Amino acid sequence: MTEQRSSEAADSQGVPSPRSTSAAVWRWLRHAELESRGLTTAFWLAVAAFTAAFWVTPFPPCIDYPQHLALGAILGRLLDSQAPEHALYEVSLLSYNGLFQVLVAGLSLVVRPEVAGKLLLSLVPLLTAVAGLALARVGRRPLWTAFFILPFSYGHILGWGFVNYCLATPLALLVFTWWLRWQAGERGLLGRVIVGSLVVAYAHALVTVCLCISVALGFFGSSPPREIGLRRWLIRLAKAPLPVLPAVLYTALVFVHHRAQPNFFWAPAQDGSDIPAWEKLRDFSTFAVGNLFDRSDELLFRGLCVVLLLLWLAPRFVSTASEARPRPELVWLAVGWAALYVLVPRWVVSTAYIFERIPIWLVAFAAAAVPLPGARLSSVARNAAAGLGLLAGVNTLAHFARIPGAKDADAIIDDIPEGARVVAVMHASDGAPAIWRRIWVHLVAYHLVRRPGEIAFSFTRYASLPVRYRQGRHPPWYAGGIEWYPSLYDPTAEYMGYFTTVLVKTPDAAPDADPRELTFGPYASGVRLLSRRGRYFLYDAEGIWGTER
């Protein structure tokens, strides 16, 4: 009775009781608050701007994203046992690069695949923000330090379209904070760490490796044997990796399984290739967030890095209070990831762009381990971080809103007939003057997103992804690279007799000229124009195969 009266009293005062259904929402809202109303508003406005950016353009400017979205759409259609896609494709849910595709397939039951993809892209800024706040709390740092990782909401790696990696990384950072708290005695978090790390493992194998590296650095950076005793330290050493062990075992199992598949991509000759360390340091902002044509994203990020470095390197401004000292394990993590950024090559285990994926780990832990500033520097630093973080979000939104040719690209994809077998020849593929990345190389994958069909190059050829061509049913493999290098297109090659619908974008040097002669050369008379939308031309090239070659 007393407990009930207390509950009613709390409700009457406008504070949700622990038993009320709104208690969890109330706790979340409290966790979303920063040190002041102004900082809270700026932080979540920045998150909202990064999120809105993915919705103001038909095609988010992430290079490989259309291919991953296409796999998700195909997987969604394969949920129907009568779908015609069953004749071409098979499902292989045993994956460590499949979370995005599986979630797109599930969401496609209620929304269009393109909406599903954008909903999941919208999770990247939200998860990045939540991870930043969680790291600040576990590191006992000011919550405004979470501003430092917000630019990774559209970082360099998301510009590549590595969507599973970008979804999994902030989730892994969040899982790591749970592991730290579990290590500190919150035993109720064990299940959360196990499940979270398994989700990370399903999303991306490399993120699982990064999580394990962080766990190792975090453990060895904590209390040494001389402080807690060798026996206790050894017991902790044995227990520390246990919560992530199921994720490691799952990843290893899938890797061994996929290596036995005939269509598993493997290029060990590239392993170890890299660029000089001084170039990595010089171009850090590019490898962290560089996507926008005018490099304004890099400029804003550099400003945040200057603020962060000032907090690390200006001890005379730092508070001398004992609580101002950062947690030693987080310092180890910041220094360790900085070293890994310099030392890890670009290619490792037949996987490209490895060191470019490290900056978010470096910055996240550097922010969580930054010394607490004194009052004088704190005011300047937090206002600068908030302003630059908010500008980064708004700037990204503004650039996405002015990507040229997006409406024409949207229309030409709709003009492709259902069931068509399409090859794309993009004589221009960047998003200038908004985005410098070659964002249109995989545009044709939206044909698979919107309707049944086939495209000359698709990620269905890779065994590590959850959808692939059935053995013996795949079309002729064509020489890779045409999507990047249009000069490689040969309209008379055998595989082009299969892909006779050709999507062409005109070159920048002649944006309004018919690209028929440029693309098909002496066989131009054998093609028929199906549609034109601005700089995009859709041709039927089947006539080439009826002419003398």
Buried (B, 14 or more C-beta within 10 A) or exposed (E): EEEEEEBEEBBEEEEBBEEBEEBEEBEEEEEBBBEEEEBBEBBBBBBBBBBBBBBBBBBBBBBBBBBBBBBBBBBBBBEEEEBEBBEBBBBBEBBBBBBBBBBBBBBBEEEBBBBBBBBBBBBBBBBBBBBBBBBBBBBBBBBBBBBBBBBBBBBBBBBBBBBBBBBBBBBBBBBBBBBBBBBEEEEEBBEBBBBBBBBBBBBBBBBBBBBBBBBBBBBEBBBEEEEEEEEEBEEBEEEBBEBBEBBBEBBBEBBEBBEEBEBBBEEEEEBEEBEEEEEBEEBBBBBBBBBBBEBBBBBBBBBBBEBBEBBBEBEEBBBEEEEBBBBBBBBBBBBBBBEBBEEBEBBBEBBEBBBBBBBBBBBBBBBBBBBBBBEEBBEEBBBBBBBBBBBBBBBBBBBBBEBBBBEBBBBBBEBBBEEBBBBBBBBBBBBBEBBBBBBBBBBBBBBBBBBBBBBBBBBBBBBBBBBBBEEEEBBEEBEEEBBBEBEBBBBBBEBBBBBBBBBBBBBEEEBEEBBBEBBBEEBBEBBEEBBBBBBBBBBBBBBBBEEEE
